[in-house]
Amino acid sequence: MASIPFSTLPHLVNPTANLSPFSISVPDQELDNLKTLLRLSHIADPNWENSHNDGFFGIPRDVLVNLVEYWQNGYSWRKWESALNSFPQYKITLPDDDGQPYTIHFLALFSSKPSAVPVVLLHGWPGSVLEFLPLLEHVRTQHAKAPAELPYHIVVPHFIGYGFSSPPPRDRDFRHVDNARLVAKLMHALGFAESGYVVQGGDLGGATAPIVSKLDPACRLVHVNMLNIPPPEGTDVEADIHAGRYETDEAASLARTQEFIARGTAFIQLDGTRTSTAGFVIGSNPVSLLAWVGEKMVSWTDATVFDPINSTACRDLLLTNVSLYWFSCCYPTSMYHHRIAVTGLSVLTDGWRDVAVPMGYSWFRKEISNPPKAWIDHTKKVCWYRKHEKGGHFAALEQPEVLWQDIEDFVGEFWAKDGGN
């Protein structure tokens, strides 16, 4: 690990945490098994619903057939395994408050600079650390000539139940609040309690990030790229739209959110109410997994910047994310937050209400839920805001340089104000 740039940890880690370097290494037999399953799995014959190429009824059959064929015959897992392994990776074991130990897998870029700002980046669902691979590549390239001068320590963990982190416990419920607590414990274990740190995320990561700041005084800044804010009390949204009180893209975003609520939330109902069954059905067959996860990575993204149907590079990223789910067998353990969401989405997404530190928000046009600026301002919780014409739900994957610039600008403006170095 020492030979990989940016791999030297800035602080000593308690030996009881069992911190150890990690590399992803999928056995050849597992690759062979995947290709066999892809070859033998039957894809439903064409019908009226799966022939809708606009995705109105879900992933179109033609898209799925092409993705499966490429996954089997064109895609190289070893290429992307090597790309992931080109970054420092670790596993660390942390006891939770009840004594239950959890192992967290994370990627990182560490700096030798004493004033480097720690930033933890949190993925969403159905995502993984793969979401941040293009961003990490961008930062590494930026600082390749002077790695010691990297002004950040960047930590990218897999949540519990995802990738190569521990699964949730079998004897009790596990929630996004538990993840938030473990993220804080991770940053403390890495030695960032004194300096403090920044937390950033979208989707599940965006729901978790504000809770980290509530639980841990060392979390000094929060940045999100997804924010679920309801209209101010007494707002007549339809009347305001007709009266032209929202900008054109805000009105379009509200319409897209309503369409998503009406037709795009089946995954919450299935995963949240029949979690066991969904785990078996989706997690036991690679074609099922690809259809379910791939649909979201196609329909929730902005095709002008991320087009896995027509772009080989984007297709590879989609399949690498799905492959991480497949090889780590984590889909059945990744759905616990949908059990929360099915009781009321606000239970999962209202963490922003308790934020007491500076919070920044990046608005991407094709996100599935974007509040108008007036709603954001009404909360008095967001002190930094930037709007982007391109990008969607997987902002780090779709617009890595843009998102990273936002993070840098937000941190640059508020870290020192908060008492940083």
Residue pairs with C-beta under 8 A, 6 or more apart in sequence:
1 7
1 21
1 88
2 8
4 86
4 87
4 88
5 140
5 144
5 147
6 87
6 88
6 108
6 109
6 110
6 111
6 140
6 147
6 150
7 21
7 88
7 108
7 110
8 110
8 112
9 19
9 110
9 190
9 191
10 110
10 111
10 112
10 116
10 153
10 191
11 190
11 191
11 192
12 191
13 19
13 92
13 189
13 190
13 191
14 189
17 92
17 93
17 94
17 189
18 91
18 92
18 93
19 90
19 91
19 92
19 189
20 90
20 91
20 92
21 88
21 89
21 90
22 89
22 90
22 91
22 105
22 164
23 85
23 89
24 81
24 84
24 85
24 89
24 164
25 81
26 77
26 81
26 327
30 327
31 77
34 286
34 323
34 326
34 327
35 72
37 285
37 286
37 287
38 68
38 71
38 72
38 286
38 287
39 72
41 68
41 285
41 286
41 287
43 61
43 64
43 65
43 68
43 287
44 50
44 61
46 61
47 61
49 57
49 58
50 57
50 58
50 59
50 60
50 61
50 64
51 60
51 61
51 62
52 60
53 60
53 62
53 63
54 60
55 295
55 298
55 299
56 263
58 291
58 295
59 291
59 294
59 295
59 298
59 299
63 294
63 298
63 309
64 287
64 290
64 291
64 294
66 309
67 290
67 294
67 308
67 315
67 318
67 319
68 287
68 290
70 315
70 319
71 286
71 290
71 319
71 322
75 315
75 316
75 319
77 320
77 323
79 316
80 316
80 320
80 323
83 133
83 137
84 107
84 129
84 130
84 133
84 320
87 107
87 108
87 109
87 133
87 136
87 140
88 107
88 108
88 109
88 110
89 105
89 106
89 107
89 108
90 105
90 106
90 108
91 103
91 104
91 105
91 106
91 164
92 103
92 104
92 106
92 186
92 189
92 190
93 101
93 102
93 103
93 104
94 101
94 102
94 103
94 104
94 182
94 185
94 186
94 189
95 101
95 102
96 102
96 178
96 181
96 182
96 185
97 181
100 169
101 166
102 160
102 165
102 166
102 182
103 165
103 166
104 157
104 158
104 160
104 165
104 166
104 182
104 186
105 129
105 157
105 158
105 163
105 164
105 165
106 129
106 155
106 156
106 157
106 158
106 186
107 129
107 132
107 136
107 155
107 156
108 153
108 154
108 155
108 156
109 136
109 139
109 140
109 150
109 152
109 153
109 154
110 150
110 153
110 154
111 147
111 148
111 149
111 150
111 151
111 152
111 153
112 147
112 148
112 150
113 148
113 149
113 150
113 151
114 421
115 151
115 421
116 150
116 151
116 152
116 153
117 151
117 152
117 153
117 195
117 197
117 198
117 411
117 415
117 420
118 152
118 153
118 155
118 187
118 190
118 192
118 195
118 196
118 197
118 198
119 152
119 153
119 154
119 155
119 197
119 198
119 199
119 200
119 407
119 411
120 154
120 155
120 156
120 157
120 183
120 186
120 187
120 197
120 198
120 199
120 200
120 212
121 132
121 135
121 154
121 155
121 156
121 200
121 201
121 205
121 396
122 157
122 159
122 183
122 199
122 200
122 201
122 202
122 204
122 205
122 206
122 208
122 209
123 129
123 131
123 132
123 156
123 158
123 159
123 162
123 201
123 203
123 204
123 205
124 131
124 201
124 202
124 203
124 204
124 205
124 206
124 226
124 393
124 394
125 203
125 204
125 334
125 335
125 337
125 338
126 292
126 293
126 296
126 297
126 321
126 325
126 334
127 203
127 204
127 321
127 394
127 397
128 158
128 162
128 163
128 321
128 324
128 325
129 156
129 157
129 158
129 163
129 324
130 317
130 320
130 321
130 324
130 397
131 321
131 394
131 396
131 397
132 156
132 396
132 397
132 400
133 317
133 320
133 397
134 317
134 396
134 397
134 400
135 396
135 400
135 401
135 403
135 404
136 154
136 156
137 400
138 400
138 401
138 404
139 150
139 152
139 154
139 404
143 149
143 150
152 411
153 190
153 192
155 186
155 187
155 190
157 165
157 183
157 186
158 164
158 165
159 165
159 179
159 204
159 205
159 208
159 334
160 166
160 167
160 168
160 174
160 178
160 179
160 182
161 167
161 168
161 174
161 330
161 333
161 334
161 336
162 328
162 330
162 333
162 334
163 324
163 328
163 330
164 328
167 330
167 333
168 174
168 178
168 333
168 336
173 336
173 339
174 336
175 336
175 337
175 340
176 204
176 207
176 208
176 211
176 336
176 337
176 340
176 348
177 211
177 215
179 208
180 208
180 209
180 211
180 212
180 214
180 215
181 215
183 199
183 208
183 212
184 212
184 215
184 216
184 218
184 219
187 193
187 197
187 216
187 218
187 219
188 216
188 218
192 218
193 218
194 218
195 420
195 421
196 218
196 219
196 220
196 418
196 420
197 218
197 219
197 220
198 219
198 220
198 221
198 222
198 223
198 407
198 411
198 415
199 209
199 212
199 213
199 219
199 221
199 222
199 223
200 209
200 222
200 223
200 224
200 225
200 407
201 207
201 208
201 209
201 224
201 225
202 224
202 225
202 226
202 393
202 394
202 395
202 396
203 226
203 393
204 337
205 224
206 224
206 225
206 226
206 227
207 226
207 228
207 337
207 348
207 349
207 351
208 351
209 222
209 223
209 224
209 351
210 222
210 224
210 351
210 352
210 354
210 355
210 359
211 351
211 354
212 219
212 222
213 219
213 220
213 221
213 222
213 355
213 356
213 357
213 359
214 351
214 354
214 355
214 356
219 357
220 357
220 358
220 415
220 418
220 419
220 420
221 357
221 358
221 359
221 360
221 410
221 411
221 414
221 415
221 418
222 355
222 357
222 358
222 359
222 360
223 359
223 360
223 361
223 362
223 384
223 406
223 407
223 410
223 411
224 352
224 359
224 360
224 361
224 362
225 361
225 362
225 364
225 367
225 395
225 396
225 403
225 406
226 367
226 369
226 393
227 352
227 361
227 369
227 370
227 371
227 376
227 382
228 345
228 346
228 349
228 350
228 369
228 371
229 352
229 371
229 375
229 376
229 379
230 346
230 375
231 237
231 375
232 374
232 375
232 378
235 375
237 254
240 246
241 251
241 254
245 374
246 254
246 372
246 374
247 372
247 373
249 365
249 389
250 370
250 372
250 373
253 365
253 367
253 369
253 370
253 372
254 370
254 372
256 366
256 368
256 370
257 368
257 369
257 370
260 368
260 369
264 299
264 368
267 292
267 296
267 338
268 338
268 341
268 342
268 345
269 342
270 278
271 278
271 335
271 338
271 339
272 335
272 338
272 339
272 340
272 341
272 342
272 343
273 339
273 342
275 332
275 335
275 336
275 338
275 339
276 332
278 332
278 335
279 331
279 332
279 333
279 335
280 332
281 288
282 288
282 289
282 292
282 331
283 289
283 325
283 329
283 331
283 332
286 322
286 326
289 322
289 325
289 326
289 331
290 319
290 322
293 321
293 322
293 325
293 331
294 308
294 318
294 322
296 393
297 308
297 318
297 321
297 394
298 308
298 309
298 318
300 366
300 368
300 392
300 393
300 394
301 308
301 366
301 392
301 393
301 394
301 397
301 398
302 364
302 365
302 366
302 390
302 391
302 392
302 398
303 309
304 390
305 390
305 391
305 398
305 399
306 314
306 317
306 392
306 394
306 397
306 398
307 314
308 314
308 315
308 317
308 318
309 315
317 397
324 330
325 331
325 334
337 348
340 347
340 348
341 347
341 348
352 359
352 379
352 381
353 379
353 381
355 381
357 418
358 383
358 384
358 414
358 417
358 418
359 381
359 382
359 383
359 384
360 382
360 383
360 384
360 385
360 386
360 406
360 410
360 414
361 376
361 382
361 384
361 385
361 386
362 386
362 388
362 395
362 403
362 406
363 370
363 385
363 386
363 387
363 388
364 370
364 388
364 390
364 391
364 392
364 393
364 395
364 398
364 399
365 387
365 388
365 389
365 390
365 391
365 392
366 390
366 391
366 392
366 393
367 391
367 392
367 393
367 395
368 392
368 393
373 385
373 387
376 382
376 385
383 414
384 409
384 410
384 413
384 414
386 406
386 409
388 399
388 402
390 398
390 399
390 402
391 398
391 399
391 402
391 403
392 398
395 402
395 403
396 403
